[in-house]
Amino acid sequence: MAKSVNKPHWALLGGTFDPIHIGHLRIAVQLRELGFDKVLLIPNRIPPHRPQPQASSEHRLAMLQLSCENLSEVEACDIELEREELSYSAVTVAALRQTYPNVQFTWVMGQDAWQGFEHWYHPIELLDEANLLVISRPGHMNISHWQEQQLEQRQCSLKQMLEQDHGHICLHHMPELDISASYLRQALNQGENVIFLTPDKVLAYINEHQLYQRKHAD
């Protein structure tokens, strides 16, 4: 868990982004405000812990790219879409370290994902390559014995984590918007007004390609 020396620090935010919504983008902007030099939004190709996305990889990446056009140092990254196998975060981080050896990384996850982190594919190997930022909600959090051990060894403040290359865990309270991709898909399917829930360019793309719409029988 070596201390970094003047290395840029990038936040990695993974997910299906099916579709990208304003909650994702708000988190990305907040991560930049917290001190990260860049935020990569990484869409899964084959998520190991959830159902396969409804929209194709190409559509989800295109919507991400449209969302990032006017955001400073927030970018879509297709590294997982280029792999045929399951989109394991540990594999992704290791590959990014090889591609960008002079960058330090922090994998960002929500509290729900953290609850099952010990069952992820090679969680310790992920921590060997990156830090972990858990966006937590105020109040009590149920943690396992394994998580308790990891926090005893690795927990630090956000400021400390930004100075470290890998191996640290920060639990950070951050306001979250009460919106989900599943809610947005349902609203689109039912023809509801979703203005302001996703960028206008993304909504125009969804309408153009008729994504998430109810399929009517002939």
N, CA, C and O of each residue as an XYZ file, in Angstrom:
872
protein
N       0.846     -1.195      0.000
C       0.000      0.000      0.000
C       0.881      1.244      0.000
O       0.888      2.037      0.942
N       1.615      1.379     -1.084
C       2.606      2.440     -1.174
C       1.949      3.787     -1.444
O       0.900      3.876     -2.083
N       2.589      4.816     -0.943
C       2.111      6.166     -1.177
C       2.543      6.619     -2.565
O       3.682      6.397     -2.974
N       1.618      7.260     -3.292
C       1.925      7.708     -4.643
C       2.634      9.054     -4.604
O       2.543      9.800     -3.629
N       3.345      9.344     -5.692
C       4.069     10.609     -5.801
C       3.633     11.295     -7.084
O       4.035     10.899     -8.178
N       2.796     12.342     -6.943
C       2.382     13.170     -8.067
C       1.829     12.367     -9.241
O       2.136     12.659    -10.397
N       1.029     11.376     -8.948
C       0.393     10.589     -9.993
C      -1.074     10.989    -10.105
O      -1.732     11.187     -9.084
N      -1.598     11.111    -11.316
C      -3.030     11.397    -11.441
C      -3.861     10.270    -10.851
O      -3.466      9.105    -10.899
N      -4.995     10.617    -10.302
C      -5.854      9.643     -9.629
C      -7.200      9.610    -10.344
O      -7.920     10.607    -10.390
N      -7.526      8.439    -10.904
C      -8.763      8.298    -11.658
C      -9.768      7.465    -10.879
O      -9.403      6.471    -10.251
N     -11.029      7.866    -10.919
C     -12.115      7.088    -10.328
C     -12.746      6.224    -11.413
O     -12.946      6.674    -12.541
N     -13.054      4.986    -11.062
C     -13.642      4.031    -11.997
C     -15.049      3.693    -11.515
O     -15.229      3.195    -10.404
N     -16.038      3.965    -12.353
C     -17.428      3.724    -11.990
C     -18.013      2.752    -13.011
O     -18.251      3.119    -14.162
N     -18.242      1.516    -12.584
C     -18.745      0.492    -13.481
C     -20.240      0.276    -13.325
O     -20.840      0.703    -12.339
N     -20.831     -0.387    -14.299
C     -22.250     -0.695    -14.240
C     -22.778     -1.067    -15.608
O     -22.047     -1.034    -16.598
N     -24.045     -1.418    -15.658
C     -24.633     -1.725    -16.963
C     -24.962     -0.448    -17.732
O     -24.913     -0.435    -18.962
N     -25.298      0.628    -17.014
C     -25.697      1.893    -17.647
C     -26.765      1.616    -18.709
O     -26.599      1.930    -19.888
N     -27.858      1.021    -18.248
C     -28.885      0.511    -19.154
C     -30.245      1.116    -18.837
O     -31.133      0.400    -18.373
N     -30.443      2.436    -19.076
C     -29.498      3.383    -19.681
C     -28.822      4.254    -18.622
O     -29.165      4.193    -17.442
N     -27.865      5.055    -19.056
C     -27.254      6.073    -18.211
C     -28.354      7.041    -17.750
O     -29.231      7.407    -18.532
N     -28.302      7.449    -16.484
C     -29.290      8.415    -15.998
C     -28.600      9.500    -15.180
O     -27.394      9.450    -14.940
N     -29.378     10.457    -14.767
C     -28.825     11.654    -14.121
C     -28.153     11.312    -12.799
O     -27.245     12.027    -12.375
N     -28.578     10.231    -12.132
C     -27.931      9.821    -10.891
C     -26.485      9.401    -11.121
O     -25.601      9.767    -10.347
N     -26.239      8.627    -12.193
C     -24.865      8.250    -12.543
C     -24.002      9.491    -12.778
O     -22.884      9.598    -12.274
N     -24.547     10.410    -13.549
C     -23.770     11.588    -13.931
C     -23.514     12.495    -12.741
O     -22.459     13.123    -12.651
N     -24.471     12.567    -11.829
C     -24.280     13.376    -10.631
C     -23.133     12.809     -9.794
O     -22.314     13.563     -9.269
N     -23.075     11.487     -9.671
C     -21.969     10.862     -8.942
C     -20.642     11.183     -9.620
O     -19.664     11.505     -8.944
N     -20.597     11.099    -10.945
C     -19.361     11.392    -11.678
C     -18.890     12.821    -11.424
O     -17.705     13.057    -11.191
N     -19.818     13.768    -11.471
C     -19.464     15.169    -11.223
C     -18.982     15.348     -9.778
O     -18.018     16.074     -9.533
N     -19.639     14.698     -8.837
C     -19.220     14.798     -7.430
C     -17.833     14.196     -7.229
O     -17.047     14.716     -6.437
N     -17.525     13.123     -7.926
C     -16.189     12.521     -7.809
C     -15.118     13.489     -8.296
O     -14.041     13.574     -7.706
N     -15.401     14.204     -9.347
C     -14.451     15.216     -9.820
C     -14.288     16.307     -8.756
O     -13.176     16.766     -8.496
N     -15.399     16.716     -8.148
C     -15.335     17.758     -7.127
C     -14.593     17.292     -5.886
O     -14.014     18.110     -5.172
N     -14.600     15.986     -5.615
C     -13.899     15.446     -4.448
C     -12.396     15.404     -4.645
O     -11.653     15.230     -3.679
N     -11.930     15.562     -5.887
C     -10.484     15.616     -6.114
C      -9.928     14.622     -7.116
O      -8.719     14.606     -7.347
N     -10.771     13.791     -7.719
C     -10.279     12.858     -8.727
C      -9.993     13.616    -10.028
O     -10.762     14.484    -10.442
N      -8.886     13.272    -10.651
C      -8.476     13.966    -11.873
C      -9.320     13.573    -13.081
O      -9.502     14.367    -14.004
N      -9.830     12.352    -13.072
C     -10.658     11.877    -14.177
C     -11.605     10.813    -13.646
O     -11.295     10.117    -12.678
N     -12.758     10.694    -14.285
C     -13.723      9.637    -13.950
C     -14.001      8.837    -15.218
O     -14.386      9.401    -16.242
N     -13.808      7.530    -15.144
C     -14.139      6.652    -16.260
C     -15.440      5.920    -15.950
O     -15.559      5.277    -14.907
N     -16.403      6.015    -16.839
C     -17.647      5.266    -16.740
C     -17.492      4.014    -17.582
O     -17.311      4.100    -18.797
N     -17.562      2.848    -16.948
C     -17.201      1.589    -17.595
C     -18.424      0.674    -17.699
O     -18.805      0.045    -16.712
N     -19.040      0.594    -18.876
C     -20.196     -0.291    -19.027
C     -19.784     -1.761    -19.101
O     -18.808     -2.108    -19.765
N     -20.544     -2.624    -18.410
C     -20.306     -4.063    -18.470
C     -20.712     -4.604    -19.832
O     -21.629     -4.091    -20.473
N     -20.017     -5.646    -20.258
C     -20.497     -6.427    -21.397
C     -21.406     -7.556    -20.901
O     -22.541     -7.712    -21.350
N     -20.858     -8.348    -19.945
C     -21.614     -9.439    -19.335
C     -21.485     -9.297    -17.824
O     -20.524     -9.812    -17.254
N     -22.411     -8.622    -17.155
C     -22.304     -8.425    -15.705
C     -22.442     -9.748    -14.961
O     -23.375    -10.505    -15.230
N     -21.524    -10.047    -14.021
C     -21.586    -11.330    -13.326
C     -22.643    -11.420    -12.236
O     -23.018    -12.523    -11.840
N     -23.134    -10.282    -11.739
C     -24.020    -10.309    -10.574
C     -25.428     -9.793    -10.848
O     -26.191     -9.555     -9.912
N     -25.782     -9.618    -12.121
C     -27.115     -9.098    -12.433
C     -27.518     -9.581    -13.825
O     -26.682    -10.100    -14.565
N     -28.800     -9.413    -14.188
C     -29.249     -9.879    -15.506
C     -28.547     -9.152    -16.653
O     -28.035     -8.045    -16.488
N     -28.537     -9.796    -17.808
C     -27.944     -9.195    -18.993
C     -28.684     -7.908    -19.350
O     -29.912     -7.878    -19.282
N     -27.970     -6.838    -19.731
C     -28.627     -5.576    -20.086
C     -29.603     -5.752    -21.242
O     -29.429     -6.622    -22.096
N     -30.632     -4.910    -21.253
C     -31.605     -4.954    -22.353
C     -31.030     -4.360    -23.632
O     -31.183     -4.929    -24.713
N     -30.368     -3.214    -23.504
C     -29.789     -2.561    -24.684
C     -28.447     -3.197    -25.016
O     -27.763     -3.714    -24.133
N     -28.078     -3.157    -26.273
C     -26.806     -3.736    -26.714
C     -25.619     -2.934    -26.184
O     -25.770     -1.798    -25.735
N     -24.458     -3.535    -26.245
C     -23.226     -2.846    -25.835
C     -23.032     -1.567    -26.634
O     -22.639     -0.534    -26.091
N     -23.312     -1.646    -27.934
C     -23.101     -0.485    -28.800
C     -24.014      0.670    -28.412
O     -23.581      1.821    -28.370
N     -25.275      0.364    -28.130
C     -26.213      1.427    -27.749
C     -25.835      2.027    -26.396
O     -25.869      3.247    -26.230
N     -25.479      1.187    -25.435
C     -25.157      1.700    -24.099
C     -23.905      2.563    -24.127
O     -23.832      3.582    -23.440
N     -22.915      2.152    -24.924
C     -21.703      2.961    -25.051
C     -22.013      4.288    -25.731
O     -21.515      5.331    -25.307
N     -22.819      4.259    -26.768
C     -23.165      5.492    -27.473
C     -23.881      6.470    -26.547
O     -23.612      7.671    -26.582
N     -24.797      5.956    -25.716
C     -25.503      6.834    -24.780
C     -24.550      7.424    -23.741
O     -24.679      8.587    -23.361
N     -23.596      6.614    -23.286
C     -22.592      7.125    -22.344
C     -21.764      8.233    -22.977
O     -21.517      9.267    -22.356
N     -21.343      8.013    -24.196
C     -20.516      9.018    -24.872
C     -21.275     10.323    -25.061
O     -20.701     11.401    -24.910
N     -22.552     10.236    -25.388
C     -23.369     11.446    -25.508
C     -23.464     12.164    -24.159
O     -23.427     13.393    -24.105
N     -23.584     11.405    -23.083
C     -23.721     11.991    -21.744
C     -22.473     12.738    -21.313
O     -22.552     13.718    -20.572
N     -21.315     12.274    -21.781
C     -20.043     12.825    -21.307
C     -19.550     14.006    -22.143
O     -18.541     14.625    -21.805
N     -20.242     14.315    -23.210
C     -19.731     15.320    -24.160
C     -19.433     16.663    -23.501
O     -18.451     17.315    -23.857
N     -20.251     17.083    -22.561
C     -20.087     18.413    -21.958
C     -19.555     18.358    -20.532
O     -19.628     19.347    -19.803
N     -19.020     17.206    -20.130
C     -18.480     17.056    -18.779
C     -16.956     17.026    -18.834
O     -16.372     16.303    -19.640
N     -16.334     17.797    -17.994
C     -14.876     17.872    -17.973
C     -14.273     16.636    -17.310
O     -14.584     16.324    -16.161
N     -13.404     15.933    -18.047
C     -12.664     14.774    -17.539
C     -13.572     13.670    -17.006
O     -13.225     12.978    -16.049
N     -14.730     13.513    -17.629
C     -15.597     12.363    -17.385
C     -15.755     11.661    -18.729
O     -16.267     12.249    -19.682
N     -15.319     10.415    -18.809
C     -15.261      9.740    -20.097
C     -15.850      8.336    -20.023
O     -15.802      7.683    -18.980
N     -16.409      7.882    -21.147
C     -16.839      6.495    -21.285
C     -15.628      5.648    -21.655
O     -14.781      6.073    -22.440
N     -15.550      4.448    -21.086
C     -14.434      3.542    -21.339
C     -14.996      2.189    -21.769
O     -15.801      1.599    -21.048
N     -14.585      1.693    -22.925
C     -15.160      0.465    -23.482
C     -14.325     -0.782    -23.194
O     -14.482     -1.792    -23.881
N     -13.446     -0.735    -22.199
C     -12.524     -1.838    -21.944
C     -13.250     -3.160    -21.677
O     -12.772     -4.213    -22.099
N     -14.385     -3.128    -20.989
C     -15.109     -4.364    -20.697
C     -15.945     -4.823    -21.886
O     -16.218     -6.015    -22.030
N     -16.346     -3.902    -22.721
C     -17.125     -4.276    -23.899
C     -16.273     -5.010    -24.925
O     -16.804     -5.727    -25.774
N     -14.964     -4.836    -24.854
C     -14.063     -5.488    -25.810
C     -13.726     -6.916    -25.415
O     -13.132     -7.653    -26.203
N     -14.104     -7.322    -24.187
C     -13.817     -8.681    -23.734
C     -15.049     -9.561    -23.887
O     -16.171     -9.115    -23.649
N     -14.839    -10.799    -24.282
C     -15.944    -11.732    -24.488
C     -16.431    -12.343    -23.172
O     -17.597    -12.719    -23.049
N     -15.519    -12.441    -22.179
C     -15.865    -13.117    -20.935
C     -16.606    -12.190    -19.978
O     -16.839    -11.021    -20.282
N     -16.970    -12.727    -18.819
C     -17.652    -11.948    -17.799
C     -16.845    -10.699    -17.424
O     -15.614    -10.715    -17.423
N     -17.560     -9.630    -17.108
C     -16.913     -8.344    -16.829
C     -16.512     -8.257    -15.358
O     -17.197     -7.632    -14.549
N     -15.392     -8.894    -15.030
C     -14.903     -8.880    -13.650
C     -14.098     -7.603    -13.398
O     -13.215     -7.253    -14.181
N     -14.409     -6.917    -12.307
C     -13.746     -5.652    -11.982
C     -12.255     -5.834    -11.751
O     -11.460     -4.982    -12.148
N     -11.861     -6.941    -11.108
C     -10.434     -7.179    -10.836
C      -9.646     -7.282    -12.133
O      -8.530     -6.771    -12.227
N     -10.225     -7.944    -13.136
C      -9.565     -8.079    -14.441
C      -9.472     -6.719    -15.122
O      -8.452     -6.387    -15.726
N     -10.535     -5.941    -15.022
C     -10.562     -4.606    -15.629
C      -9.502     -3.698    -15.038
O      -8.780     -3.019    -15.767
N      -9.409     -3.686    -13.710
C      -8.433     -2.816    -13.055
C      -7.011     -3.232    -13.411
O      -6.164     -2.376    -13.666
N      -6.739     -4.533    -13.432
C      -5.400     -5.014    -13.795
C      -5.040     -4.579    -15.212
O      -3.903     -4.189    -15.475
N      -6.009     -4.648    -16.124
C      -5.759     -4.246    -17.505
C      -5.508     -2.741    -17.604
O      -4.638     -2.305    -18.358
N      -6.257     -1.957    -16.853
C      -6.057     -0.509    -16.854
C      -4.694     -0.145    -16.285
O      -4.049      0.789    -16.762
N      -4.255     -0.876    -15.271
C      -2.927     -0.617    -14.694
C      -1.830     -0.857    -15.725
O      -0.830     -0.139    -15.761
N      -2.025     -1.866    -16.558
C      -1.034     -2.140    -17.600
C      -1.037     -1.050    -18.663
O       0.014     -0.645    -19.158
N      -2.230     -0.581    -19.004
C      -2.356      0.443    -20.040
C      -1.891      1.806    -19.547
O      -1.292      2.578    -20.297
N      -2.174      2.096    -18.269
C      -1.818      3.403    -17.689
C      -0.974      3.184    -16.431
O      -1.479      3.347    -15.320
N       0.301      2.818    -16.586
C       1.132      2.493    -15.413
C       1.417      3.681    -14.509
O       1.819      3.494    -13.361
N       1.218      4.888    -14.997
C       1.525      6.075    -14.196
C       0.275      6.733    -13.613
O       0.292      7.905    -13.235
N      -0.800      5.962    -13.550
C      -2.049      6.456    -12.983
C      -2.423      5.584    -11.795
O      -2.208      4.372    -11.819
N      -2.983      6.198    -10.753
C      -3.526      5.420     -9.640
C      -5.049      5.408     -9.762
O      -5.653      6.373    -10.230
N      -5.658      4.300     -9.335
C      -7.073      4.088     -9.569
C      -7.835      3.833     -8.275
O      -7.309      3.265     -7.318
N      -9.076      4.269     -8.277
C     -10.013      3.932     -7.204
C     -11.294      3.410     -7.828
O     -11.917      4.083     -8.649
N     -11.686      2.192     -7.428
C     -12.948      1.629     -7.894
C     -14.059      2.147     -6.988
O     -13.954      2.075     -5.764
N     -15.116      2.665     -7.589
C     -16.215      3.272     -6.851
C     -17.431      2.343     -6.890
O     -17.804      1.839     -7.949
N     -18.039      2.126     -5.735
C     -19.233      1.287     -5.686
C     -20.215      1.829     -4.661
O     -19.844      2.577     -3.756
N     -21.471      1.439     -4.819
C     -22.490      1.808     -3.856
C     -22.484      0.877     -2.660
O     -21.812     -0.154     -2.658
N     -23.234      1.251     -1.656
C     -23.274      0.470     -0.418
C     -23.810     -0.943     -0.662
O     -23.350     -1.895     -0.032
N     -24.775     -1.083     -1.568
C     -25.341     -2.405     -1.847
C     -24.285     -3.336     -2.435
O     -24.213     -4.507     -2.064
N     -23.468     -2.822     -3.348
C     -22.409     -3.636     -3.940
C     -21.354     -4.002     -2.897
O     -20.830     -5.116     -2.897
N     -21.051     -3.060     -2.014
C     -20.060     -3.320     -0.966
C     -20.502     -4.462     -0.062
O     -19.669     -5.234      0.412
N     -21.817     -4.577      0.183
C     -22.319     -5.630      1.058
C     -21.939     -7.017      0.548
O     -21.777     -7.951      1.334
N     -21.798     -7.149     -0.781
C     -21.436     -8.451     -1.333
C     -20.034     -8.502     -1.909
O     -19.701     -9.428     -2.648
N     -19.210     -7.518     -1.581
C     -17.899     -7.398     -2.221
C     -17.007     -8.619     -1.978
O     -16.241     -9.000     -2.863
N     -17.089     -9.225     -0.818
C     -16.214    -10.363     -0.531
C     -16.501    -11.561     -1.439
O     -15.674    -12.465     -1.561
N     -17.678    -11.561     -2.075
C     -18.035    -12.648     -2.980
C     -17.736    -12.309     -4.439
O     -18.021    -13.099     -5.338
N     -17.164    -11.140     -4.662
C     -16.752    -10.780     -6.020
C     -15.587    -11.668     -6.463
O     -14.989    -12.377     -5.655
N     -15.286    -11.617     -7.726
C     -14.157    -12.343     -8.299
C     -12.852    -11.690     -7.833
O     -12.564    -10.550     -8.198
N     -12.074    -12.401     -7.035
C     -10.751    -11.959     -6.560
C     -10.762    -10.539     -5.974
O     -10.078     -9.661     -6.498
N     -11.521    -10.300     -4.905
C     -11.588     -8.948     -4.341
C     -10.250     -8.430     -3.824
O      -9.965     -7.237     -3.926
N      -9.423     -9.327     -3.267
C      -8.122     -8.881     -2.763
C      -7.213     -8.468     -3.910
O      -6.433     -7.525     -3.776
N      -7.307     -9.164     -5.035
C      -6.500     -8.777     -6.194
C      -6.916     -7.398     -6.702
O      -6.079     -6.629     -7.174
N      -8.201     -7.087     -6.607
C      -8.643     -5.744     -6.992
C      -7.989     -4.707     -6.077
O      -7.519     -3.667     -6.538
N      -7.965     -5.004     -4.779
C      -7.354     -4.072     -3.826
C      -5.838     -4.006     -3.972
O      -5.214     -3.035     -3.545
N      -5.250     -5.027     -4.568
C      -3.810     -4.990     -4.847
C      -3.484     -4.022     -5.986
O      -2.337     -3.605     -6.150
N      -4.510     -3.670     -6.773
C      -4.297     -2.806     -7.941
C      -4.934     -1.426     -7.791
O      -4.578     -0.496     -8.515
N      -5.885     -1.287     -6.847
C      -6.635     -0.035     -6.743
C      -7.130      0.175     -5.322
O      -7.082     -0.732     -4.492
N      -7.601      1.373     -5.058
C      -8.323      1.654     -3.826
C      -9.805      1.368     -4.053
O     -10.232      1.077     -5.170
N     -10.571      1.455     -2.985
C     -12.008      1.213     -3.058
C     -12.733      2.343     -2.349
O     -12.487      2.604     -1.171
N     -13.621      3.011     -3.061
C     -14.447      4.062     -2.485
C     -15.888      3.571     -2.443
O     -16.489      3.304     -3.484
N     -16.438      3.452     -1.244
C     -17.807      2.991     -1.067
C     -18.686      4.198     -0.771
O     -18.510      4.874      0.243
N     -19.625      4.458     -1.657
C     -20.574      5.553     -1.439
C     -21.649      5.037     -0.498
O     -22.533      4.281     -0.902
N     -21.567      5.449      0.751
C     -22.454      4.905      1.783
C     -23.529      5.900      2.169
O     -23.406      7.104      1.942
N     -24.580      5.368      2.754
C     -25.670      6.202      3.262
C     -25.478      6.410      4.765
O     -24.914      5.547      5.438
N     -25.936      7.535      5.294
C     -25.826      7.755      6.736
C     -26.558      6.656      7.517
O     -27.576      6.128      7.070
N     -26.029      6.337      8.661
C     -26.666      5.324      9.488
C     -25.855      4.046      9.567
O     -24.740      3.963      9.053
N     -26.441      3.046     10.226
C     -25.748      1.777     10.464
C     -25.608      0.975      9.176
O     -26.526      0.930      8.358
N     -24.449      0.344      9.006
C     -24.207     -0.518      7.872
C     -23.846     -1.909      8.379
O     -22.923     -2.056      9.181
N     -24.561     -2.921      7.921
C     -24.244     -4.292      8.293
C     -23.030     -4.769      7.508
O     -23.026     -4.733      6.278
N     -22.004     -5.215      8.218
C     -20.805     -5.711      7.548
C     -20.457     -7.085      8.095
O     -20.747     -7.408      9.247
N     -19.831     -7.883      7.247
C     -19.440     -9.231      7.635
C     -18.119     -9.192      8.394
O     -17.467     -8.152      8.480
N     -17.739    -10.335      8.939
C     -16.453    -10.426      9.633
C     -15.305    -10.131      8.670
O     -14.337     -9.463      9.034
N     -15.420    -10.631      7.444
C     -14.377    -10.382      6.434
C     -14.253     -8.886      6.152
O     -13.146     -8.350      6.097
N     -15.385     -8.220      5.975
C     -15.353     -6.785      5.717
C     -14.779     -6.030      6.906
O     -14.017     -5.078      6.737
N     -15.146     -6.455      8.102
C     -14.610     -5.811      9.305
C     -13.090     -5.919      9.344
O     -12.404     -4.953      9.680
N     -12.563     -7.091      9.001
C     -11.108     -7.275      8.961
C     -10.462     -6.353      7.935
O      -9.438     -5.726      8.207
N     -11.064     -6.277      6.765
C     -10.507     -5.423      5.715
C     -10.513     -3.954      6.124
O      -9.553     -3.228      5.865
N     -11.589     -3.520      6.759
C     -11.667     -2.131      7.190
C     -10.647     -1.828      8.281
O     -10.071     -0.741      8.307
N     -10.420     -2.781      9.181
C      -9.416     -2.582     10.225
C      -8.027     -2.364      9.622
O      -7.236     -1.580     10.145
N      -7.739     -3.051      8.534
C      -6.423     -2.965      7.898
C      -6.305     -1.804      6.920
O      -5.226     -1.241      6.738
N      -7.436     -1.447      6.284
C      -7.340     -0.595      5.101
C      -8.127      0.714      5.158
O      -7.898      1.587      4.321
N      -9.039      0.881      6.104
C      -9.907      2.055      6.056
C      -9.129      3.343      6.248
O      -8.215      3.413      7.069
N      -9.496      4.354      5.489
C      -8.827      5.649      5.576
C      -9.800      6.749      5.178
O     -10.917      6.472      4.740
N      -9.377      7.979      5.328
C     -10.197      9.112      4.911
C     -10.053      9.307      3.398
O      -9.152      8.749      2.773
N     -10.941     10.095      2.831
C     -10.857     10.390      1.404
C      -9.546     11.086      1.067
O      -8.908     10.756      0.067
N      -9.146     12.034      1.883
C      -7.898     12.752      1.634
C      -6.714     11.788      1.640
O      -5.838     11.872      0.780
N      -6.689     10.883      2.595
C      -5.600      9.899      2.652
C      -5.623      8.992      1.429
O      -4.573      8.671      0.872
N      -6.811      8.580      1.012
C      -6.912      7.666     -0.123
C      -6.424      8.308     -1.413
O      -5.791      7.649     -2.238
N      -6.715      9.585     -1.586
C      -6.277     10.278     -2.794
C      -4.756     10.365     -2.886
O      -4.209     10.629     -3.956
N      -4.075     10.143     -1.762
C      -2.615     10.170     -1.749
C      -2.005      8.783     -1.849
O      -0.782      8.641     -1.853
N      -2.848      7.757     -1.931
C      -2.363      6.376     -1.941
C      -2.595      5.722     -3.296
O      -3.547      6.044     -4.007
N      -1.708      4.805     -3.632
C      -1.764      4.157     -4.940
C      -2.800      3.038     -4.993
O      -3.476      2.876     -6.008
N      -2.932      2.278     -3.933
C      -3.848      1.140     -3.940
C      -4.004      0.599     -2.524
O      -3.282      1.001     -1.612
N      -4.951     -0.313     -2.352
C      -5.056     -1.065     -1.118
C      -5.829     -0.423      0.007
O      -5.888     -0.985      1.100
N      -6.432      0.745     -0.218
C      -7.165      1.427      0.846
C      -8.664      1.445      0.557
O      -9.091      1.386     -0.596
N      -9.446      1.527      1.620
C     -10.901      1.561      1.514
C     -11.417      2.798      2.239
O     -11.056      3.061      3.386
N     -12.264      3.547      1.552
C     -12.868      4.737      2.151
C     -14.384      4.614      2.061
O     -14.932      4.392      0.981
N     -15.062      4.758      3.202
C     -16.519      4.825      3.231
C     -16.899      6.295      3.270
O     -16.595      6.996      4.235
N     -17.551      6.751      2.242
C     -17.801      8.190      2.117
C     -19.288      8.451      1.892
O     -19.886      7.922      0.955
N     -19.882      9.278      2.767
C     -21.287      9.645      2.611
C     -21.426     10.636      1.457
O     -20.723     11.645      1.398
N     -22.335     10.334      0.553
C     -22.562     11.207     -0.591
C     -24.057     11.206     -0.905
O     -24.658     10.136     -0.999
N     -24.663     12.368     -1.066
C     -26.095     12.394     -1.397
C     -26.351     11.660     -2.707
O     -25.653     11.878     -3.697
N     -27.358     10.788     -2.704
C     -27.702     10.035     -3.899
C     -29.094     10.433     -4.375
O     -30.003     10.636     -3.570
N     -29.250     10.540     -5.695
C     -30.567     10.800     -6.254
C     -31.354      9.499     -6.284
O     -30.817      8.444     -6.622
N     -32.620      9.581     -5.932
C     -33.463      8.392     -5.855
C     -33.992      8.043     -7.242
O     -35.167      8.244     -7.549
N     -33.094      7.518     -8.068
C     -33.454      7.116     -9.423
C     -32.613      5.905     -9.783
O     -31.453      5.807     -9.383
N     -33.190      4.994    -10.528
C     -32.469      3.799    -10.953
C     -32.716      3.565    -12.435
O     -33.687      4.064    -13.006
N     -31.813      2.792    -13.051
C     -31.994      2.462    -14.466
C     -33.247      1.621    -14.671
O     -33.932      1.759    -15.685
N     -33.553      0.741    -13.702
C     -34.748     -0.093    -13.834
C     -36.012      0.763    -13.812
O     -36.952      0.503    -14.564
N     -36.038      1.782    -12.954
C     -37.187      2.696    -12.932
C     -37.299      3.446    -14.257
O     -38.394      3.618    -14.792
N     -36.152      3.893    -14.783
C     -36.158      4.645    -16.035
C     -36.629      3.754    -17.187
O     -37.401      4.197    -18.038
N     -36.167      2.503    -17.217
C     -36.619      1.581    -18.267
C     -38.128      1.358    -18.192
O     -38.809      1.340    -19.217
N     -38.641      1.190    -16.987
C     -40.075      0.970    -16.814
C     -40.869      2.187    -17.276
O     -41.892      2.055    -17.948
N     -40.389      3.371    -16.909
C     -41.081      4.595    -17.311
C     -41.072      4.753    -18.829
O     -42.076      5.153    -19.417
N     -39.949      4.442    -19.460
C     -39.875      4.523    -20.918
C     -40.807      3.504    -21.567
O     -41.474      3.796    -22.560
N     -40.842      2.314    -20.994
C     -41.697      1.250    -21.516
C     -43.169      1.628    -21.456
O     -43.957      1.238    -22.317
N     -43.529      2.390    -20.431
C     -44.929      2.779    -20.240
C     -45.258      4.121    -20.881
O     -46.378      4.618    -20.770
N     -44.262      4.703    -21.555
C     -44.509      5.951    -22.260
C     -44.625      7.160    -21.359
O     -45.231      8.160    -21.745
N     -44.053      7.091    -20.160
C     -44.133      8.213    -19.227
C     -43.110      9.290    -19.590
O     -42.155      9.033    -20.323
N     -43.321     10.479    -19.073
C     -42.413     11.592    -19.300
C     -41.162     11.407    -18.431
O     -41.268     11.362    -17.205
N     -39.998     11.299    -19.044
C     -38.758     11.083    -18.288
C     -37.799     12.266    -18.445
O     -36.594     12.123    -18.238
N     -38.330     13.416    -18.805
C     -37.477     14.589    -18.950
C     -36.756     14.878    -17.632
O     -37.352     14.780    -16.559
N     -35.484     15.231    -17.718
C     -34.590     15.533    -16.604
C     -34.064     14.283    -15.887
O     -33.216     14.403    -15.002
N     -34.546     13.091    -16.248
C     -34.026     11.871    -15.620
C     -32.798     11.347    -16.352
O     -32.020     10.572    -15.797
N     -32.631     11.768    -17.587
C     -31.464     11.431    -18.383
C     -31.231     12.608    -19.320
O     -32.180     13.328    -19.629
N     -29.995     12.830    -19.786
C     -29.752     13.989    -20.655
C     -30.625     13.974    -21.914
O     -31.007     12.910    -22.402
N     -30.935     15.163    -22.432
C     -31.788     15.274    -23.613
C     -31.218     14.503    -24.795
O     -31.965     13.884    -25.554
N     -29.903     14.537    -24.954
C     -29.277     13.826    -26.081
C     -29.487     12.320    -25.960
O     -29.674     11.628    -26.961
N     -29.457     11.821    -24.733
C     -29.673     10.390    -24.517
C     -31.127     10.036    -24.788
O     -31.415      9.008    -25.402
N     -32.033     10.873    -24.338
C     -33.457     10.622    -24.577
C     -33.755     10.641    -26.078
O     -34.535      9.826    -26.572
N     -33.134     11.571    -26.795
C     -33.326     11.618    -28.250
C     -32.786     10.350    -28.906
O     -33.379      9.832    -29.852
N     -31.649      9.852    -28.392
C     -31.059      8.617    -28.933
C     -31.978      7.430    -28.662
O     -32.191      6.587    -29.533
N     -32.519      7.372    -27.448
C     -33.439      6.282    -27.079
C     -34.664      6.286    -27.992
O     -35.104      5.237    -28.462
N     -35.204      7.469    -28.234
C     -36.381      7.565    -29.100
C     -36.036      7.214    -30.546
O     -36.803      6.532    -31.226
N     -34.898      7.676    -31.001
C     -34.492      7.399    -32.383
C     -34.358      5.899    -32.638
O     -34.765      5.393    -33.684
N     -33.779      5.199    -31.662
C     -33.517      3.766    -31.832
C     -34.592      2.890    -31.184
O     -34.481      1.665    -31.164
N     -35.626      3.534    -30.659
C     -36.775      2.826    -30.071
C     -36.337      1.820    -29.008
O     -36.754      0.662    -29.013
N     -35.482      2.294    -28.095
C     -34.986      1.437    -27.018
C     -35.969      1.444    -25.845
O     -36.618      2.452    -25.566
N     -36.061      0.311    -25.173
C     -36.854      0.157    -23.940
C     -38.354      0.357    -24.160
O     -39.102      0.514    -23.195
N     -38.794      0.353    -25.396
C     -40.212      0.569    -25.653
C     -40.960     -0.764    -25.676
O     -40.412     -1.809    -26.025
N     -42.215     -0.683    -25.297
C     -43.059     -1.871    -25.281
C     -43.217     -2.382    -26.703
O     -43.491     -1.619    -27.629
N     -43.040     -3.692    -26.857
C     -43.181     -4.297    -28.179
C     -44.662     -4.647    -28.407
O     -45.245     -5.452    -27.681
N     -45.231     -4.036    -29.407
C     -46.650     -4.267    -29.686
C     -46.806     -5.400    -30.695
O     -46.090     -5.454    -31.695
N     -47.726     -6.283    -30.431
C     -47.980     -7.380    -31.353
C     -48.730     -6.868    -32.586
O     -49.556     -5.960    -32.490
N     -48.433     -7.453    -33.728
C     -49.110     -7.052    -34.966
C     -50.559     -7.575    -34.959
O     -51.302     -7.345    -35.913
